[in-house]
Amino acid sequence: MTFFRDELGKHYDELSVGQKATFSRLVTKQDVLQYMSLSGDLNPLYGDGHYAGRTKYAHPIVPANMLAGFVMGAVATVLPGLGSLTYAHSYRLTRPPRVGDTVTVEMEIIALKPESKHVIMEYRIHDQEERELQTGSMEVEPPQKLKPILHHEYESF
């Protein structure tokens, strides 16, 4: 199965310090419920309106790890792109967004590590009103250059 063969992201030698990218998405209730189901994180702040409504947040909030997952989506789809692998990721939640917010990841390559062919990236996530939600940094290995194969030998595989 080779869905991504022709769509891989940028290789290390195609990247440079200062390159930037953005990635946005609307956070839905379904997104949060799927996160809770997959992670086992059943915190009532995320899914119980009656509980969350009695806290300082007043409404259910979006988990910080879910926001961090959106950053992983940005790495996989925007910069460097498909085929990337994250080696380290740290973040700080500034304020939790609510379901229905549109979150935008703004990221930038701040350093190249030639010995490992990794890149260091910093990012900021904000909502539709430009309120900062999360900041962080990560070390990413861009997609590797693939070894050549003879495509005709695998066409009927």
C-alpha positions as CSV (number, residue, x, y, z in Angstrom):
1,M,0.0,0.0,0.0
2,T,1.6,3.3,-1.0
3,F,-0.8,6.2,-0.5
4,F,1.8,8.7,0.4
5,R,4.7,7.9,-1.9
6,D,4.4,11.0,-4.0
7,E,3.2,13.3,-1.2
8,L,6.0,13.2,1.3
9,G,7.0,16.4,3.1
10,K,10.2,18.5,2.8
11,H,13.5,16.7,3.3
12,Y,16.2,18.1,5.7
13,D,18.1,19.8,2.8
14,E,15.0,21.6,1.7
15,L,14.4,23.3,5.1
16,S,16.0,26.4,6.6
17,V,15.9,28.5,9.8
18,G,13.0,31.0,9.6
19,Q,10.6,28.8,7.6
20,K,7.1,29.2,8.9
21,A,3.8,27.5,8.5
22,T,0.3,27.7,9.9
23,F,-2.4,25.1,10.5
24,S,-6.0,25.8,11.6
25,R,-9.0,23.8,12.6
26,L,-12.3,24.1,14.3
27,V,-12.5,22.0,17.6
28,T,-15.8,20.1,17.7
29,K,-17.5,18.2,20.5
30,Q,-16.9,15.0,18.5
31,D,-13.1,15.8,18.4
32,V,-13.0,16.0,22.2
33,L,-15.1,12.8,22.6
34,Q,-12.8,10.9,20.3
35,Y,-9.8,12.2,22.2
36,M,-11.3,11.1,25.5
37,S,-12.2,7.7,24.0
38,L,-8.7,7.1,22.5
39,S,-6.7,8.4,25.4
40,G,-8.8,7.2,28.3
41,D,-8.6,10.7,29.7
42,L,-12.2,11.0,31.1
43,N,-11.6,14.3,32.9
44,P,-15.1,15.9,33.5
45,L,-13.7,19.3,32.6
46,Y,-13.7,18.0,29.0
47,G,-17.0,16.3,28.6
48,D,-19.3,17.1,31.5
49,G,-21.0,20.5,31.0
50,H,-22.7,20.3,34.5
51,Y,-19.3,19.8,36.2
52,A,-17.3,22.2,34.0
53,G,-20.0,24.8,34.4
54,R,-19.4,24.9,38.1
55,T,-15.7,25.6,37.7
56,K,-13.8,28.8,36.9
57,Y,-13.9,27.7,33.2
58,A,-17.8,27.8,33.1
59,H,-17.9,25.5,30.0
60,P,-16.2,22.2,28.9
61,I,-12.6,22.9,27.8
62,V,-10.3,21.3,25.2
63,P,-7.5,19.1,26.7
64,A,-3.9,20.5,26.5
65,N,-2.7,17.2,25.0
66,M,-5.3,17.4,22.3
67,L,-3.9,20.8,21.3
68,A,-0.5,19.3,21.3
69,G,-1.9,16.7,18.9
70,F,-3.0,19.4,16.5
71,V,0.7,20.5,16.4
72,M,1.6,17.0,15.5
73,G,-1.0,17.3,12.7
74,A,0.7,20.5,11.5
75,V,4.1,18.8,11.5
76,A,2.6,15.8,9.5
77,T,0.7,17.9,7.0
78,V,2.4,21.3,6.6
79,L,6.0,21.6,7.9
80,P,8.0,19.5,7.3
81,G,5.1,17.3,6.2
82,L,4.2,13.6,5.7
83,G,6.9,11.2,6.8
84,S,8.2,13.4,9.7
85,L,8.9,11.9,13.1
86,T,8.8,14.0,16.3
87,Y,11.6,13.1,18.8
88,A,10.9,15.6,21.5
89,H,7.9,17.9,22.3
90,S,7.4,20.2,25.2
91,Y,4.6,22.8,25.8
92,R,2.9,25.1,28.2
93,L,-0.9,25.7,28.3
94,T,-1.6,29.4,28.5
95,R,-5.4,29.1,28.5
96,P,-7.6,26.3,27.5
97,P,-9.9,26.7,24.5
98,R,-13.5,25.7,24.4
99,V,-15.3,23.4,22.0
100,G,-16.3,25.5,19.0
101,D,-13.1,27.6,19.0
102,T,-11.0,27.7,15.9
103,V,-7.4,27.0,16.9
104,T,-4.4,28.1,14.8
105,V,-0.9,26.7,15.1
106,E,1.9,29.1,14.0
107,M,5.2,27.4,13.8
108,E,8.8,28.2,12.8
109,I,12.0,26.4,12.3
110,I,14.5,28.0,14.7
111,A,17.5,25.7,14.3
112,L,18.9,22.9,12.2
113,K,20.9,20.0,13.6
114,P,23.1,18.7,10.8
115,E,24.6,15.8,12.8
116,S,21.1,14.2,13.2
117,K,19.4,15.9,10.3
118,H,16.7,17.1,12.7
119,V,15.0,20.5,13.0
120,I,14.1,22.5,16.1
121,M,10.7,24.2,15.9
122,E,8.8,26.6,18.1
123,Y,5.1,27.2,18.0
124,R,2.3,29.2,19.3
125,I,-1.4,28.3,19.2
126,H,-4.1,30.9,19.4
127,D,-7.9,31.1,19.0
128,Q,-10.1,33.0,16.6
129,E,-9.7,36.1,18.8
130,E,-5.9,35.8,18.8
131,R,-5.8,34.8,22.5
132,E,-2.7,32.7,23.1
133,L,-3.6,29.1,24.1
134,Q,-0.4,27.1,24.1
135,T,3.3,27.6,23.3
136,G,5.9,24.9,22.8
137,S,8.9,23.5,21.0
138,M,9.8,20.3,19.3
139,E,12.6,18.4,17.7
140,V,11.5,16.8,14.4
141,E,13.2,14.5,11.9
142,P,11.9,15.5,8.5
143,P,11.0,12.7,6.0
144,Q,13.9,10.6,4.9
145,K,14.9,10.4,1.3
146,L,13.6,7.0,0.2
147,K,15.9,4.3,-1.3
148,P,15.1,3.8,-5.0
149,I,13.1,0.8,-6.0
150,L,12.2,-0.6,-9.4
151,H,8.5,0.2,-9.5
152,H,7.8,-2.3,-12.3
153,E,8.9,-5.2,-10.1
154,Y,6.1,-4.3,-7.5
155,E,3.3,-3.4,-9.8
156,S,1.5,-6.8,-9.5
157,F,2.5,-7.4,-5.9
